[in-house]
């Protein structure tokens, strides 16, 4: 299978199990789940979907020499994502942004995935021990394939990072003692700086936070009123949005209208919402004379800037809708 990725270019997929999984219904559904949740309705250039991200995670794991089972786990990691991606975390009050992960086993076992795996000599049970996949997923501030791909994908799409620079950063990464490490100090610092800036400019800026709040409010009310069902959350963005919009429910449609038109400012004395976004910084490992060190231990400005950012973000946003 030949696959063209907007970040990594042409990818040749030779593993039959990967080809079959890519064509499966759970993975194909992700083409209609936007990675940016509510932001897409205000910023239409943000077109990345969860399918692209899933294949990107698989590709990074393959490049880093992960086992086939871990490559498959990375490919399937977003299969349970709900419509509008992380907006559901706000709907159900999941500050860790892992609401969808509660349904990982359900989505897999109610699909053709177990049969595809078995046909290709892989046990579905081998995918369920997530702690075994240290390259696919790690807690902050470490790097992992998931974190690397969404950083590259989002920053290139939003023109915060040049495409060739993203590819150069990936080429500088390797695996040492089970960790993803940079070989070049400046590359490690560049990734840490780029990742931190993406939080402020894209993932958790005041307007984006307000958009997520409004769409989550529309979804919560729609669930209460029976306009959408819980099962609808596992369909597509368009399906859920169409149901809410066509309901003609005055409060729901107002939330959707406001989401598409509002502007905001930060004002701690006169505000409509106090929003606490997820705070994310990375501190990559970098090779130094045959061993690995955190970039913050080599360049103290990284630690200083990360700490200042986390302190600033911990206060949250006091958002005034204009």
N, C-alpha and C positions, 0 to 999 in steps of 0.2 A: 504494500500500500504506500502510495506517495501522498504526503500531506504537506501543505504549504502553511506555515505559521507566520503571522505578521511580525513576530519578534525574531524567531530563530531561522526563518527561511524554509527551505525544502528539507523535510524529514522523511527518511525511508523507514517504514515500519515493517519488520519481517516476522515478528512473533505472531503466530496465528491467533493466540488468545487475546492479544492486544487489539488486533484487527476486529475480531468478533465483538469484543466489549465496546469498542468505539461505535460500532453499528447497532448496539443494543438500545432498547427504548429508554432506559434510565439515563444513559449518556446523551442520546439524541435530544431528550427533553431539555437538557441544560443549554442547548443552543438558544432557547427562548427564556433563559433566566439571566438577566443582565447583572454583571458583576457589581455595578455601582448603585443598585437599589433605586432609591428615589432620585438620585442625582441625574440620571439619564433624562428625566422628564424636564429638566431645566437646562441641561448641558448635553445636547444630542450628539456631540462628538464622542461621548463616552459610550462606545458601542461594544466593548468587550463583554463576552458572555462566559458563563461558567464552564461551558464545553471547551472553549479555547484554553482557559486556565488549566483545566484538568489534563488536557493533552500536553500542555507546557510543563506541568509538574512531572508527568511521565517522562518527557524528553530530558529534563534536567537529571532525573534519577538515573536514566540510562547513561547519560554522559559521565556521571559520577561513579558509575560502576556498581550501582545498587543491584541486589538480587532481583530476579524476575518477579518474585512474590511482592517485593517492596515496590517495584515499578507498577505492578497491577494495583496495589493498595493506593499508591499515589494517584493513579488514573481514576480510581473510584471514590476518592476521598470526599468529593463534593456531590456525589449522587443523591444524597438526601436533602440538598439545599432547597429551601422553600422559594416560592416566588418572591421577587424583590430582594433576594439574598439576605443580607443581615438586618433588614427592616423588621423581620419577625423577632429578632432578639429584643427589640424595643417593645414590640407588641406584648411579649411574654416576660419582659423584665429580666432578660438574661444579659447581665453586664459583661460576661465573659465572651459573648458573641459566639456561643457554641450551641445554640438551641437546636439547630438542624442535626447535630451529631447524635442527639437522642434517638433519631429515627434511622440511623445508618443500617442497623440489622434488618429493620422492617422493610425498608426500600429494597435491599438486596434480596432477602428471602422471598419477597412477593414478586420477584421478576425472574427473567431467564438467566440471570447472572450465575447462580449456583451450577446450572447445567452447562453453561459455557465453560466455567472453570473446570468442572469435573471432566468434561470432554477433552480438555487440554492438560489433564494430569495435575491440577491444582485443587487442593481442598479449600472450600470456602471458609472453613474454620481457621485456616492459617492467616486469613486477612483480618481477623477480629482482635488480635493481640496488638493493639496500636503502639504499645510501648516498645515493641520489637523493631519498629521502623524509625530509626533515629535520623536517617537522612531525609525522610519524607516530612516529618513533623517534629518540631522541638519547641520548647518554651522560649520566650524572649529571655535574654537578648541574643540567643544563638541564631545562626542561619539554618534554614532548612529549605527543601525544594519548594514547598508551598510558599514560603515567605519570599524567596528569591524570585519566583515567577510573578507573583502579583505585584511585587515592587517594580520589576522591569516592565511588565505589561501595562500597569497603570501609569507609570512615569513617562513611558514613551508615548502612550496614547494621549496623555495630557500635555505633551511637549515639555516635560520637566527634565527629560533625559534623552539624549541623542541615541538613535537606534544602534549606531556603530559603537558608541560608548557602552551600551548595555551588553552587546556581544563581547566587547573587550573585557568587561568585568567578569562575565561568565567564564571566559577562557582563562582567566587568572585564578579561578577556583579549583581546588582539588580536595581530596579527602586525606586526612592524617589523624591516626588514632581515633577513628570513628567520627571526627568532626569535619565539617566543611570549613576549609581555611583558604585565605588568600595567600598568594605567594609574594605579592607586592604590597608594601605598606601604604602607598598612596592610593592604590585601588581599594584597599580595605577602608581607608578613611573616606574615600569618595562614596562608597556604598552606604556607610553609616550616615553621612551628611545628606545624601539623596533620600534615604529612607525617612530620616527625621523631617526633612522639608516637605515630603509628600503628606505627612500627617497634617501639617499646618495648612498646606495649599489645597489638599484634595480630600483625604480620608476623614478629617475631623475639623474642618473649618466651620465658622459660625453658620454660614448659609447652608452648607451641606447638612449640618446637624439639625437645623430648623426644618429642612426638607424631609429628613428621616422622621422627625417628630410628627410632622403633618401627615405623611403617608401612613405611619403607624397608627395615628389617631383615626384615620379613615378606615383602616383595616380592623381595628378594635371595635369600632362602632358597627361596622358591617358584619362582623362575627356575632355581636350581640343581637343585631336585628335580623339575622338569618339571611342577609343579602349574599354572603358567602359562607361556605362551610369550612370546617377544619381541613377536610380532604382537598378543598380547592387550593390550599396553600402549597400542595405538592403537584400543581399543574404548571402553568406558565404565567409570566408577568401579564401578558396581554389578556389571558382568560380572566384573571382576577380583576384587573383594572377595568375591563369592559363590564363586568358584573357590577362593580361599584358605581361606575359612571352612569350606566343605564338604569340604575335603581331609582334615580331622581329623588333620592332621600336628601333633603335640603342640607343637613349637616355634613353628610358624607361628600356630596358634590362640592360643598364649600371648602372642605379640606383639600380636595383635589384641585379646585380652582386656585386656592391660595398657594398650593405647592408649585403651580406652574407660573405664578406671577409675582410672588412676594419678593421684596428686598428687605434686608435686615441691617441692623447696626448693633454693636455691643454697647450696653449701657447698664451699669451695675446699680443705678438708682431708679431707673424707669425701664422695666423689662417685662416681656410676656412669658418667656421661658428661661429656666435655668437648666442648662444641658451640660452633663458631664460626659464628654466623649471618651472612648477608649484611648489610653496613652500607650504609645508604642515607640520604643527605640531599640536599636540593635548595637551590639558591641562585638564585631566579628573577630575571629581568631586570624592571626597572620603568622606565617612561618618566619622564624628568626634563628639562623644558624643551627638548623636541625631540630629545633623545638618550636612550640607554638606559644604565642602570647596574645592577649587581648589588645586590640588596637588602642584602647584607652590607656593601657599600661605603657605603650610606646609613645603615643601622642596624647598628652594630658588634656589638650583642648577638646578632644572628643568627649571625654568624661564631663568636663565643665559645661559644654554645650548641651549634652544629653540631660544633665542634672537641672540646668536652668530651664530647659524645655519642659521637663516633667513637673517641676514646681509651678510653672506658669499654667500648664494644662490642668493640673490638679484642682485649680480654682473653678474650672468649668467656664462656660460661656453664659453671660447674661444677655439674652437675645431680645431685642426690640423689633417687632415686625412693623415695617413702614407701609 
